[in-house]
Amino acid sequence: KKGLKQKIEYAVLVGVSDKKAPEEIIKEHLDELEFLALTAGAKSKKRFTQKLDHPDRRTLVGSGKVQEIKEYIELNEDVSMVIFDEDLSGKQTNILEEELKNKLIDRSSLILDIFAKRAQTAQAKTQVELAQMQYLLPRLKGLWTHLERQRGGIGMRGPGEKEIETDRRIVNDKISQLKKKLEKIEQQDKTRRKQRGQMVRVALVGYTNVGKSTLMNLLSKSEVFAENKLFATLDTTVRKVVFDRMPFLLSDTVGFIRKLPHHLVESFKSTLDEVRESDLLIHVVDVAHPNFEDHIKTVNLTLKSLESLDKPTLILFNKIDLYRAEYFDELLSDEEKKDIELGLQAKLKEQFAHDNFFISAINKENIDEVKAYLTEKITELYQIRFPYQSKQW
């Protein structure tokens, strides 16, 4: 609530990687985890990383690393949680909580927490709750081990087992209730989409925090919530936009991220129907990010799962102003800078097989060119759709 200061929680981050993984990839993954933690309201105090051939089945990291984390927490009493960049099983969570005497969060539960915080509409809230329940179900047994009296056959069937069964039934009932509720909302959505008639539909897609909502505000002259945090947009926003008397529907969708929890993708599929049913995709990329090519691959994988990878696509390399500030030598002339940009643009067009523009949504750079391109493409789509009639809007 406004006026009340939210208590900042302090966390340590733990990442496990393959022995062959380069240092910059490990760093980037933990940078992203730190940004996720910050979005959820936690500040990172220290990072622990370990390269392993196979993650430990009991504790994910080796026993020496667990001891190292434990000693750090004992010396830093303000640390109230340990965040792992991998998913933990119920058993691993239990063992690690017992060892570290601290709250434990894995990557999926952190993302689910952010989604739960961001959800505004009934649909988004139901989708997040369904994903949380599906995530919890296979972990119930591991989380109930404190009720087992001892290891071994006899004596295992204590109150714990009854509790697990009861809990499992409650969670399963809740899941089927939420699925029914979602089906009802989805039916209403389908009806709403049908009522939009034969208008051309364009969807903004991209990795989280690349500037999709800022671009949406620019193109549609509407006020869509945009901020420098992950998953600022959860609910799909659809706006009617008119370029040069050509109307179309523009939708802003939830950002994608690497290792997005499977249940979340499943439960958000109805929200992502906007992508599936669109005629044209605008894939927004943060070109100033050192690993933007990996981000493109992550988005393409998600689009593939939505059967939308083959749609006509325009790639907008956003934040070109930040790219120049980071990579261009001050001594270069404007002409040299222009040549480098044109070369890079041609290389990226060949690499990703789509038309592209370098833009800055914040500075409105090249936006008029993008609008002219979209007008042309949308006109073509209408001519294909209505070859024998001139449509009066």
C-alpha positions as CSV (number, residue, x, y, z in Angstrom):
1,K,0.0,0.0,0.0
2,K,1.1,3.6,-0.6
3,G,2.7,5.2,2.4
4,L,3.9,1.9,3.9
5,K,7.5,0.9,3.3
6,Q,7.9,-2.7,2.2
7,K,10.5,-4.6,4.3
8,I,13.4,-5.5,2.0
9,E,14.5,-9.2,2.4
10,Y,18.1,-10.1,1.9
11,A,19.0,-13.3,0.0
12,V,22.0,-15.3,-1.2
13,L,21.9,-16.7,-4.7
14,V,23.1,-20.2,-5.7
15,G,23.8,-21.3,-9.2
16,V,24.9,-24.7,-10.5
17,S,26.3,-25.2,-14.0
18,D,27.9,-27.7,-16.2
19,K,31.7,-27.9,-16.0
20,K,32.0,-26.7,-19.7
21,A,29.8,-23.6,-19.2
22,P,31.7,-20.4,-19.7
23,E,32.0,-17.9,-16.8
24,E,30.0,-15.1,-18.6
25,I,27.0,-17.4,-19.1
26,I,27.0,-18.4,-15.4
27,K,27.3,-14.6,-14.5
28,E,24.4,-13.7,-16.9
29,H,22.2,-16.4,-15.4
30,L,22.8,-15.2,-11.9
31,D,22.3,-11.5,-13.0
32,E,18.9,-12.5,-14.3
33,L,18.2,-14.4,-11.0
34,E,19.2,-11.3,-9.1
35,F,16.8,-9.1,-11.2
36,L,14.0,-11.7,-10.6
37,A,14.7,-11.5,-6.8
38,L,14.7,-7.7,-6.9
39,T,11.4,-7.7,-8.8
40,A,10.0,-9.9,-6.1
41,G,11.3,-7.6,-3.4
42,A,14.6,-9.2,-2.3
43,K,18.2,-7.9,-2.4
44,S,21.0,-10.2,-3.2
45,K,24.0,-10.1,-0.7
46,K,26.2,-12.8,-2.1
47,R,26.4,-15.4,-4.9
48,F,27.6,-19.0,-4.7
49,T,28.3,-21.0,-7.9
50,Q,29.4,-24.5,-8.4
51,K,30.4,-26.4,-11.6
52,L,29.3,-30.0,-11.4
53,D,29.1,-32.9,-13.9
54,H,25.8,-34.0,-12.2
55,P,23.8,-32.0,-9.6
56,D,23.7,-33.7,-6.2
57,R,20.4,-35.7,-5.8
58,R,20.1,-34.7,-2.1
59,T,21.3,-31.1,-2.0
60,L,21.8,-30.0,-5.7
61,V,25.2,-28.6,-4.7
62,G,28.0,-30.6,-3.1
63,S,28.2,-30.9,0.7
64,G,31.2,-28.6,0.9
65,K,29.3,-25.9,-0.9
66,V,26.3,-26.4,1.5
67,Q,28.7,-25.9,4.4
68,E,30.1,-22.7,2.8
69,I,26.6,-21.3,2.4
70,K,25.7,-22.3,5.9
71,E,28.7,-20.5,7.4
72,Y,28.0,-17.4,5.4
73,I,24.4,-17.3,6.7
74,E,25.5,-17.8,10.3
75,L,27.8,-14.7,10.0
76,N,25.1,-12.6,8.2
77,E,21.9,-12.7,10.3
78,D,20.0,-10.4,8.0
79,V,19.9,-13.1,5.3
80,S,16.4,-14.5,5.3
81,M,16.4,-16.7,2.2
82,V,18.4,-18.8,-0.2
83,I,17.4,-18.6,-3.8
84,F,18.5,-21.4,-6.2
85,D,18.7,-20.9,-10.0
86,E,17.5,-24.5,-10.5
87,D,14.2,-26.2,-9.5
88,L,14.4,-28.2,-6.3
89,S,12.5,-31.3,-5.5
90,G,10.5,-31.5,-2.2
91,K,13.1,-33.8,-0.8
92,Q,16.0,-31.4,-1.7
93,T,14.1,-28.5,-0.3
94,N,13.6,-30.3,3.0
95,I,17.2,-31.5,3.4
96,L,18.6,-28.0,2.5
97,E,16.2,-26.2,4.9
98,E,17.2,-28.6,7.7
99,E,20.9,-27.9,6.9
100,L,20.8,-24.1,6.3
101,K,18.0,-23.3,8.8
102,N,16.7,-20.7,6.3
103,K,13.8,-20.1,3.9
104,L,14.5,-21.8,0.5
105,I,13.2,-20.7,-2.9
106,D,13.9,-22.1,-6.3
107,R,13.7,-20.4,-9.7
108,S,10.2,-21.6,-10.5
109,S,8.7,-20.6,-7.2
110,L,10.3,-17.2,-7.5
111,I,8.8,-16.6,-10.9
112,L,5.4,-17.9,-9.7
113,D,5.6,-15.5,-6.8
114,I,6.3,-12.5,-9.1
115,F,3.4,-13.6,-11.4
116,A,1.1,-13.9,-8.3
117,K,2.1,-10.4,-7.3
118,R,1.6,-8.9,-10.8
119,A,-1.7,-10.7,-11.6
120,Q,-4.6,-8.1,-11.8
121,T,-7.5,-9.7,-13.6
122,A,-9.5,-12.8,-12.6
123,Q,-8.0,-14.7,-15.5
124,A,-4.4,-13.9,-14.6
125,K,-5.0,-14.7,-10.9
126,T,-6.6,-18.1,-11.8
127,Q,-3.8,-18.9,-14.2
128,V,-1.1,-18.2,-11.6
129,E,-3.0,-20.1,-8.9
130,L,-3.4,-23.1,-11.2
131,A,0.4,-23.1,-12.0
132,Q,1.2,-22.8,-8.3
133,M,-1.0,-25.8,-7.5
134,Q,0.5,-27.9,-10.3
135,Y,4.0,-27.0,-9.2
136,L,3.2,-28.0,-5.6
137,L,1.5,-31.4,-6.3
138,P,4.6,-33.5,-7.0
139,R,6.5,-31.8,-4.1
140,L,4.0,-32.7,-1.4
141,K,5.7,-36.0,-0.4
142,G,9.1,-34.4,0.0
143,L,7.6,-31.5,2.0
144,W,5.9,-33.9,4.4
145,T,9.0,-35.9,5.5
146,H,9.0,-34.2,8.9
147,L,5.9,-36.4,9.7
148,E,7.7,-39.6,9.1
149,R,8.7,-41.2,12.4
150,Q,11.8,-43.1,11.1
151,R,13.3,-44.5,7.9
152,G,12.5,-48.1,6.9
153,G,9.4,-50.1,6.2
154,I,7.6,-50.6,9.5
155,G,6.7,-47.4,11.2
156,M,6.6,-45.4,8.0
157,R,2.9,-45.5,7.7
158,G,2.4,-42.9,10.4
159,P,0.2,-39.7,10.3
160,G,2.4,-38.4,7.6
161,E,1.0,-40.6,4.9
162,K,-2.6,-39.8,5.8
163,E,-1.7,-36.1,5.8
164,I,-0.1,-36.4,2.3
165,E,-3.2,-38.2,0.9
166,T,-5.5,-35.5,2.4
167,D,-3.4,-32.7,1.0
168,R,-3.0,-34.4,-2.4
169,R,-6.8,-34.7,-2.6
170,I,-7.3,-31.0,-1.6
171,V,-4.7,-29.9,-4.2
172,N,-6.2,-32.1,-6.9
173,D,-9.7,-30.8,-6.2
174,K,-8.4,-27.2,-6.3
175,I,-6.7,-27.9,-9.7
176,S,-9.9,-29.2,-11.3
177,Q,-11.9,-26.2,-9.9
178,L,-9.4,-23.8,-11.3
179,K,-9.4,-25.6,-14.7
180,K,-13.2,-25.3,-14.9
181,K,-13.0,-21.6,-14.0
182,L,-10.3,-21.0,-16.6
183,E,-12.4,-22.8,-19.3
184,K,-15.3,-20.5,-18.6
185,I,-13.1,-17.4,-18.9
186,E,-11.5,-18.8,-22.1
187,Q,-15.0,-19.3,-23.6
188,Q,-15.8,-15.7,-22.9
189,D,-12.5,-14.7,-24.4
190,K,-13.2,-16.7,-27.6
191,T,-16.5,-14.9,-28.0
192,R,-14.8,-11.6,-27.5
193,R,-12.2,-12.4,-30.1
194,K,-14.9,-13.5,-32.6
195,Q,-16.7,-10.2,-32.1
196,R,-13.5,-8.4,-33.2
197,G,-14.5,-9.4,-36.7
198,Q,-12.1,-9.6,-39.6
199,M,-9.6,-7.0,-38.5
200,V,-5.9,-7.7,-39.0
201,R,-4.2,-8.6,-35.7
202,V,-0.6,-7.8,-34.7
203,A,1.0,-9.1,-31.5
204,L,4.1,-7.8,-29.7
205,V,6.3,-10.6,-28.4
206,G,9.8,-10.7,-26.8
207,Y,11.9,-11.6,-23.8
208,T,10.8,-9.9,-20.6
209,N,11.9,-6.3,-20.0
210,V,12.8,-5.4,-23.6
211,G,10.4,-2.5,-24.0
212,K,7.3,-4.0,-25.4
213,S,4.9,-2.0,-23.3
214,T,6.8,1.3,-24.1
215,L,6.5,0.5,-27.8
216,M,2.8,-0.4,-27.3
217,N,2.3,3.0,-25.8
218,L,4.1,4.7,-28.7
219,L,2.2,2.8,-31.5
220,S,-1.2,2.9,-30.0
221,K,-1.0,6.2,-28.1
222,S,-2.4,4.5,-25.0
223,E,-1.2,4.2,-21.5
224,V,-0.1,0.7,-20.8
225,F,1.8,0.0,-17.6
226,A,5.6,-0.1,-18.4
227,E,8.5,-0.2,-15.9
228,N,12.0,-1.5,-15.7
229,K,11.1,-4.8,-14.0
230,L,10.5,-8.3,-15.1
231,F,7.0,-9.3,-16.1
232,A,5.5,-5.8,-15.8
233,T,2.8,-7.0,-18.2
234,L,0.8,-10.1,-17.3
235,D,-2.6,-9.5,-18.8
236,T,-2.7,-9.2,-22.6
237,T,-3.7,-5.7,-23.6
238,V,-5.4,-5.2,-26.9
239,R,-5.8,-1.8,-28.6
240,K,-7.4,-0.7,-31.9
241,V,-4.8,1.3,-33.9
242,V,-5.2,3.1,-37.1
243,F,-2.3,3.9,-39.4
244,D,-3.1,5.9,-42.6
245,R,-6.8,4.9,-42.4
246,M,-5.7,1.2,-42.0
247,P,-7.1,-0.2,-38.7
248,F,-5.7,-3.2,-36.9
249,L,-5.6,-4.7,-33.4
250,L,-2.3,-4.5,-31.5
251,S,-1.8,-6.7,-28.5
252,D,1.0,-6.6,-25.9
253,T,1.7,-10.1,-24.4
254,V,3.5,-11.4,-21.3
255,G,7.3,-11.5,-21.7
256,F,9.2,-14.8,-22.1
257,I,12.2,-15.8,-20.1
258,R,14.6,-18.8,-20.1
259,K,13.5,-21.7,-18.0
260,L,10.0,-20.3,-17.7
261,P,8.2,-22.9,-15.5
262,H,6.4,-25.4,-17.7
263,H,3.1,-25.1,-15.7
264,L,3.1,-21.4,-16.2
265,V,3.4,-21.7,-20.0
266,E,0.6,-24.3,-19.9
267,S,-1.8,-22.2,-17.8
268,F,-1.0,-19.0,-19.7
269,K,-1.6,-20.6,-23.1
270,S,-5.1,-19.0,-23.3
271,T,-3.6,-15.5,-22.7
272,L,-1.1,-16.4,-25.4
273,D,-3.9,-17.2,-27.9
274,E,-3.4,-13.6,-29.0
275,V,-0.1,-14.7,-30.4
276,R,-1.5,-17.8,-32.0
277,E,-4.3,-16.0,-33.7
278,S,-2.3,-13.0,-34.8
279,D,-1.5,-12.3,-38.5
280,L,1.8,-10.6,-37.9
281,L,4.3,-10.7,-35.0
282,I,6.5,-7.8,-33.8
283,H,9.4,-9.5,-32.0
284,V,11.0,-6.8,-29.8
285,V,14.7,-7.4,-28.8
286,D,16.9,-5.5,-26.4
287,V,19.9,-5.1,-28.7
288,A,22.0,-3.5,-25.9
289,H,21.8,-6.8,-23.9
290,P,25.1,-8.8,-24.3
291,N,23.1,-12.0,-24.7
292,F,20.3,-10.8,-26.9
293,E,20.8,-13.6,-29.4
294,D,20.1,-16.2,-26.7
295,H,17.0,-14.2,-25.8
296,I,15.8,-14.5,-29.4
297,K,16.3,-18.2,-29.3
298,T,14.3,-18.5,-26.0
299,V,11.4,-16.5,-27.5
300,N,11.5,-18.6,-30.7
301,L,11.3,-21.8,-28.6
302,T,8.2,-20.5,-26.8
303,L,6.7,-19.4,-30.2
304,K,7.4,-22.9,-31.5
305,S,5.5,-24.4,-28.6
306,L,2.6,-22.1,-29.5
307,E,2.8,-23.2,-33.1
308,S,3.5,-19.6,-34.1
309,L,7.1,-19.6,-35.2
310,D,6.2,-19.5,-39.0
311,K,4.1,-16.4,-38.8
312,P,5.2,-13.2,-40.7
313,T,7.5,-11.5,-38.3
314,L,9.2,-8.1,-38.0
315,I,12.2,-7.9,-35.5
316,L,12.6,-4.5,-33.8
317,F,16.1,-4.2,-32.2
318,N,15.2,-1.8,-29.4
319,K,17.5,0.3,-27.1
320,I,19.9,1.2,-30.0
321,D,20.8,4.3,-28.0
322,L,22.2,2.2,-25.2
323,Y,23.9,-0.1,-27.7
324,R,25.8,2.9,-29.2
325,A,26.7,4.2,-25.8
326,E,28.1,0.8,-24.9
327,Y,29.9,-0.3,-28.1
328,F,30.7,2.8,-30.2
329,D,34.0,4.6,-29.9
330,E,33.5,8.4,-29.4
331,L,36.1,9.1,-32.1
332,L,34.0,7.5,-34.9
333,S,32.4,9.9,-37.4
334,D,28.6,9.8,-37.9
335,E,29.2,8.2,-41.3
336,E,31.3,5.4,-39.8
337,K,28.7,4.7,-37.2
338,K,26.0,4.6,-39.8
339,D,28.1,2.1,-41.9
340,I,28.6,-0.1,-38.8
341,E,24.9,-0.1,-38.1
342,L,23.9,-0.9,-41.6
343,G,26.4,-3.8,-41.7
344,L,25.0,-5.1,-38.4
345,Q,21.4,-4.8,-39.6
346,A,22.2,-6.7,-42.7
347,K,24.0,-9.5,-40.7
348,L,21.1,-9.8,-38.3
349,K,18.6,-9.9,-41.2
350,E,20.5,-12.8,-42.7
351,Q,21.0,-14.5,-39.3
352,F,17.3,-14.5,-38.2
353,A,15.7,-14.4,-41.7
354,H,13.3,-11.5,-40.9
355,D,13.0,-7.8,-41.8
356,N,14.3,-5.6,-39.0
357,F,14.7,-2.1,-37.7
358,F,17.0,-0.5,-35.1
359,I,14.8,1.6,-32.8
360,S,14.8,3.4,-29.5
361,A,11.2,3.4,-28.1
362,I,12.2,5.9,-25.4
363,N,13.7,8.4,-27.9
364,K,11.1,7.6,-30.6
365,E,13.9,6.8,-33.1
366,N,12.9,5.2,-36.4
367,I,9.3,4.8,-35.2
368,D,8.0,6.6,-38.3
369,E,9.8,4.1,-40.5
370,V,8.3,1.2,-38.5
371,K,4.8,2.7,-38.9
372,A,5.3,3.0,-42.7
373,Y,6.5,-0.6,-42.9
374,L,3.5,-1.9,-40.8
375,T,1.0,0.1,-42.8
376,E,2.3,-1.5,-46.0
377,K,2.2,-5.0,-44.5
378,I,-1.3,-4.6,-43.0
379,T,-2.6,-3.2,-46.4
380,E,-1.2,-6.4,-48.0
381,L,-2.9,-8.6,-45.4
382,Y,-6.3,-6.9,-46.0
383,Q,-5.9,-7.3,-49.8
384,I,-5.3,-11.1,-49.3
385,R,-8.3,-11.3,-46.9
386,F,-10.7,-9.2,-49.0
387,P,-9.5,-9.5,-52.6
388,Y,-12.9,-8.6,-54.1
389,Q,-14.1,-5.8,-52.0
390,S,-12.9,-2.5,-50.7
391,K,-13.6,-2.6,-47.0
392,Q,-15.1,0.5,-45.5
393,W,-14.0,1.0,-41.9
